[in-house]
Amino acid sequence: MVVARDVHKSFGHVEVLKGISLSVDPGEVLCLLGPSGSGKSTFLRCINHLEKIDRGQVHVDGQMVGYRQRGGHLHELKERDICRQRADIGMVFQSFNLFSHMTVLENIIEAPIRVKGETKKQAVEHAHALLDDVGLGYRAHAYPSRLSGGQQQRAAIARALAMRPKLMLFDEPTSALDPELVGDVLGVMRRLAQSGMTMIIVTHEIGFAREVADTVVFMDAGVVVESGEPKQVINSPSHARTQSFLSKVL
């Protein structure tokens, strides 16, 4: 589902990604661990071309993201074509990014109607089903300001799922939440993983990664330091840098 080859990204003179290569199979859950500033979120944003890569390639479901190869050179796609690719990639951010002037239901149906051309009836029916799935069926007509942080994040997940994505990206989805609200959001993500959704999750929730991930990747200073099954990377890390990080966060 995802293939990244030698992905490089710099901001000015600072090289944030120094040649990231990894792959994610359909239905696989991959968790990215690492200290702040290691490049995890930047890499996630490169997958759906929210950040333009400087070198390398990213493919999602067999299509190169953001570019077309022609005559041995890469040419950036037009914005409408990039948006068409993004429509198949759901993303949930640290901040919830809900439209404050719209109800939860209106937030969820906006993109399916405008981008995918669904009828309002179709979009509303799907939105209610998704809200039931994330435990917010009774809050469909509430405005975001009337929801807790955990409820807003669950609404944001439902909004991303409304586009029927092939892939879901999560960028530290619980980092802005009070501790007692984290469990509800992780519960939704756990059920999503069990349903077979392909997911890449940037997280500091080590216990959740150990439980849910098929593959754990530890990044530091813009490179992949170690990757493998959770029991290998989390329980018995082989690299000294991974050992040091986990000893401080577990």
C-alpha positions as CSV (number, residue, x, y, z in Angstrom):
1,M,0.0,0.0,0.0
2,V,2.9,2.4,0.8
3,V,6.4,2.3,-0.6
4,A,8.9,5.1,0.4
5,R,12.3,5.0,-1.3
6,D,15.2,7.2,-0.1
7,V,13.0,10.1,1.0
8,H,14.9,13.3,1.7
9,K,13.5,16.5,3.1
10,S,15.2,19.7,4.2
11,F,13.9,23.0,5.6
12,G,16.5,25.6,4.7
13,H,19.9,24.2,5.7
14,V,18.3,21.7,8.2
15,E,18.0,18.2,6.7
16,V,15.0,16.6,8.5
17,L,14.7,13.4,6.5
18,K,18.0,11.7,5.4
19,G,16.9,8.9,3.2
20,I,13.8,7.1,4.6
21,S,12.9,3.8,3.0
22,L,10.1,1.6,4.2
23,S,7.0,-0.2,3.0
24,V,3.5,-0.9,4.4
25,D,1.4,-3.8,3.2
26,P,-2.4,-3.5,2.8
27,G,-4.1,-4.0,6.2
28,E,-0.8,-3.4,8.1
29,V,-0.5,-1.1,11.1
30,L,2.8,0.7,11.3
31,C,3.7,2.8,14.3
32,L,6.5,5.4,14.1
33,L,8.3,6.0,17.4
34,G,11.1,8.4,18.2
35,P,12.0,11.6,20.0
36,S,10.6,15.0,19.0
37,G,12.4,16.4,16.0
38,S,13.3,13.0,14.6
39,G,11.3,13.6,11.4
40,K,8.3,11.4,12.1
41,S,5.6,14.0,11.4
42,T,7.5,15.4,8.5
43,F,7.7,12.0,6.9
44,L,3.9,11.4,7.5
45,R,3.2,14.7,5.7
46,C,5.4,13.7,2.8
47,I,3.2,10.6,2.2
48,N,0.2,12.8,1.1
49,H,2.4,15.6,-0.3
50,L,1.5,18.1,2.4
51,E,5.3,18.5,2.3
52,K,7.2,18.2,-1.0
53,I,10.1,15.8,-0.8
54,D,13.5,16.9,-2.1
55,R,14.7,13.5,-3.3
56,G,13.3,10.0,-3.4
57,Q,9.8,8.7,-4.2
58,V,6.6,7.8,-2.3
59,H,4.0,5.5,-3.8
60,V,0.6,4.8,-2.4
61,D,-1.4,1.9,-3.8
62,G,0.9,1.8,-6.8
63,Q,0.8,5.5,-7.7
64,M,3.6,7.9,-7.2
65,V,2.4,10.7,-4.8
66,G,2.7,14.3,-6.0
67,Y,4.7,13.6,-9.1
68,R,4.7,12.0,-12.6
69,Q,7.8,10.6,-14.1
70,R,8.4,11.7,-17.7
71,G,11.6,11.5,-19.8
72,G,13.6,10.4,-16.8
73,H,12.6,13.5,-14.8
74,L,9.9,14.0,-12.1
75,H,7.3,16.7,-12.7
76,E,5.0,17.8,-9.9
77,L,1.3,17.1,-10.5
78,K,-1.3,19.9,-10.8
79,E,-3.0,20.8,-7.5
80,R,-6.3,19.2,-8.6
81,D,-4.5,15.9,-9.3
82,I,-2.7,16.0,-6.0
83,C,-6.1,16.6,-4.2
84,R,-7.5,13.6,-6.0
85,Q,-4.7,11.5,-4.6
86,R,-5.2,12.9,-1.1
87,A,-8.9,12.0,-1.3
88,D,-7.8,8.4,-0.8
89,I,-5.5,9.1,2.2
90,G,-7.2,10.1,5.4
91,M,-5.2,12.1,7.9
92,V,-5.8,12.9,11.6
93,F,-3.7,15.7,13.1
94,Q,-2.7,16.6,16.7
95,S,-5.1,19.5,16.6
96,F,-8.6,18.5,15.5
97,N,-9.0,21.1,12.7
98,L,-12.8,20.9,12.7
99,F,-14.7,23.8,11.2
100,S,-16.0,25.7,14.2
101,H,-19.0,27.2,12.4
102,M,-20.3,23.7,11.3
103,T,-21.9,21.0,13.4
104,V,-20.2,17.7,13.7
105,L,-22.4,16.2,11.0
106,E,-21.8,19.1,8.7
107,N,-18.1,18.7,9.2
108,I,-18.2,15.1,8.2
109,I,-20.4,15.4,5.1
110,E,-18.7,18.4,3.6
111,A,-15.8,16.6,1.7
112,P,-17.7,13.6,0.5
113,I,-20.3,15.9,-1.1
114,R,-17.8,18.5,-2.5
115,V,-14.9,16.2,-3.4
116,K,-16.4,12.8,-4.1
117,G,-19.8,13.9,-5.5
118,E,-21.9,11.9,-3.0
119,T,-25.5,13.0,-2.6
120,K,-26.4,14.6,0.7
121,K,-28.5,11.6,1.6
122,Q,-25.6,9.2,1.0
123,A,-23.2,11.4,2.9
124,V,-25.5,11.9,5.9
125,E,-26.3,8.1,6.2
126,H,-22.6,7.3,6.1
127,A,-21.8,10.1,8.6
128,H,-24.4,8.8,11.1
129,A,-23.0,5.3,10.8
130,L,-19.4,6.6,11.4
131,L,-20.5,8.7,14.4
132,D,-22.1,5.6,15.9
133,D,-18.9,3.7,15.3
134,V,-16.8,6.3,17.2
135,G,-19.4,6.7,20.0
136,L,-20.7,10.1,19.0
137,G,-24.1,9.3,17.4
138,Y,-25.8,11.5,20.0
139,R,-23.6,14.5,19.2
140,A,-24.2,14.8,15.5
141,H,-25.8,18.3,15.7
142,A,-23.4,19.7,18.3
143,Y,-20.8,22.3,17.4
144,P,-17.1,21.5,18.1
145,S,-16.9,24.1,20.9
146,R,-19.5,22.0,22.8
147,L,-17.3,18.8,22.6
148,S,-14.4,17.7,24.8
149,G,-11.0,17.3,23.2
150,G,-11.5,13.5,23.0
151,Q,-14.9,13.9,21.3
152,Q,-13.4,16.4,18.8
153,Q,-10.7,14.0,17.9
154,R,-13.1,11.1,17.4
155,A,-15.2,13.4,15.2
156,A,-12.0,14.2,13.2
157,I,-11.4,10.5,12.7
158,A,-15.0,10.0,11.5
159,R,-14.5,12.9,9.1
160,A,-11.4,11.3,7.7
161,L,-13.2,8.0,7.3
162,A,-16.1,9.6,5.5
163,M,-13.9,9.8,2.4
164,R,-13.6,6.0,2.4
165,P,-9.8,6.2,2.4
166,K,-7.4,3.3,1.4
167,L,-4.9,4.5,4.0
168,M,-5.1,6.4,7.3
169,L,-2.3,8.6,8.7
170,F,-2.4,9.6,12.4
171,D,0.0,12.3,13.6
172,E,0.2,12.0,17.4
173,P,-3.6,12.0,17.6
174,T,-3.7,11.9,21.4
175,S,-0.9,14.4,22.3
176,A,-3.2,17.4,22.7
177,L,-5.7,15.5,25.0
178,D,-6.0,15.3,28.7
179,P,-4.9,11.9,29.9
180,E,-8.4,10.7,30.8
181,L,-9.6,11.3,27.3
182,V,-6.8,9.4,25.5
183,G,-8.4,6.0,26.0
184,D,-11.5,6.7,24.0
185,V,-9.5,7.9,21.0
186,L,-7.1,4.9,21.2
187,G,-10.2,2.6,21.4
188,V,-11.5,3.9,18.1
189,M,-8.1,3.5,16.5
190,R,-7.8,0.0,17.9
191,R,-11.2,-1.0,16.4
192,L,-10.1,0.6,13.1
193,A,-6.9,-1.5,13.1
194,Q,-9.0,-4.7,13.8
195,S,-11.2,-3.9,10.8
196,G,-8.2,-4.2,8.5
197,M,-7.6,-0.5,7.7
198,T,-4.0,0.2,6.6
199,M,-2.6,2.7,9.1
200,I,0.6,4.7,9.8
201,I,0.6,6.1,13.3
202,V,3.1,8.6,14.8
203,T,2.6,8.1,18.5
204,H,4.3,8.3,21.9
205,E,1.8,5.8,23.3
206,I,4.2,2.9,23.6
207,G,1.7,0.4,25.1
208,F,-0.7,1.1,22.3
209,A,2.0,0.5,19.7
210,R,3.0,-2.7,21.4
211,E,-0.6,-3.9,21.3
212,V,-1.8,-2.7,17.9
213,A,1.2,-2.4,15.5
214,D,2.3,-5.1,13.1
215,T,5.5,-3.2,12.6
216,V,7.2,-0.6,14.8
217,V,9.8,1.8,13.3
218,F,12.1,3.8,15.5
219,M,13.3,7.0,14.0
220,D,16.0,9.4,15.2
221,A,17.7,12.4,13.5
222,G,16.0,11.8,10.2
223,V,16.8,8.1,9.7
224,V,15.3,4.8,10.5
225,V,17.3,3.4,13.4
226,E,15.4,0.1,13.9
227,S,12.3,-1.6,12.6
228,G,10.5,-4.9,13.2
229,E,7.7,-6.5,15.2
230,P,6.7,-4.8,18.4
231,K,8.1,-7.6,20.6
232,Q,11.5,-7.1,18.9
233,V,11.7,-3.3,18.8
234,I,9.9,-2.4,22.0
235,N,10.7,-5.4,24.2
236,S,14.2,-6.3,23.0
237,P,15.6,-3.4,21.0
238,S,19.0,-4.1,19.4
239,H,20.2,-0.5,18.8
240,A,21.6,1.5,21.7
241,R,19.7,4.6,20.7
242,T,16.4,2.7,20.7
243,Q,17.3,1.2,24.1
244,S,18.1,4.7,25.5
245,F,14.8,6.2,24.2
246,L,12.6,3.4,25.5
247,S,14.3,3.3,28.9
248,K,13.2,6.9,29.4
249,V,9.6,6.7,28.2
250,L,8.5,3.3,29.4
